[in-house]
Structure formats: C-alpha cells, structure tokens
C-alpha cells in the first residue's frame, strides 16, 4: 500500500489502498483538509525511515485526524464494504499511519526508486530487493526507459 505522495496525487490513491471502498463526494474544503493530513503523514514516514526526529507540527496534525471517528466497515451479502465521508477516511488513514510508524514494519519502509515518484512502500520481498512502489506504476516505466536507452546506444 503506497503511503504518501509528497505533494503529488496519484490517480485513485484513496481507493487503491483498500482503506475504504467508497468515499462520499467531497467539497473543495475536504480536499484541502486531505492535503493538510497527507503532507504531515509523508513527513513523518520520511523522518521515521531516515531515523530523524518527528516534526511536532506534523505529529499534531496526524494525531488530530486520528482522534476523529474512523470509517466503519459494514458486512454485506457480498462481503465487507466500507463507505466513508472525507473526515472518516482521513481518520482511518491517520490511525493506520500511527500504527505503521509505531510497529514492526518500520525497517521495511522504502521510497520508490523512480526519481519522479515519492511513494513509500513496505518491502516484504525476498532479500528486500524491491526497488519500486509497483511494477505497473513505476517499475515497467523504468525498465522500458532503460531498454530504450540500451537499444539507442547499440544502434549505429
């Protein structure tokens, strides 16, 4: 699950993460609120990954969002379904970030090797050799670019 975008929005992040299945339509203020939570989460993840001190302002924002009511999963005939309003979705993300940053997976946190991507992921690959947040989003692009560069240098 990608953990942050460092200021850049990747299409479908809130639903691709699996945190919620649907987010109620939101206002421009809710989008701004999401950004004010996303950036501190990214700062905290980066600080934790690099072994640096947490920014107290970022902690305040994360903890404030985590105190709000979270999204609540519902059981349906076809399985679990979680629909949330923007504040509930942010609370759930903030709680998950707090659990991650205080849990055993911290040594597995890596930032994507694509210089154009700032996503952070948990590397559970054998030997911790994974380099990208995902093959579909970044790995294939990097590999294709490297292939084209090799072909270009071999051509007369």
Beta strands, then each sheet from edge to edge (+ up, - down):
strand 1: 22-23
strand 2: 74-76
strand 3: 79-81
strand 4: 83-84
strand 5: 109-111
strand 6: 120-122
sheet 1: 1+ 4+
sheet 2: 2+ 3-
sheet 3: 5+ 6-
end
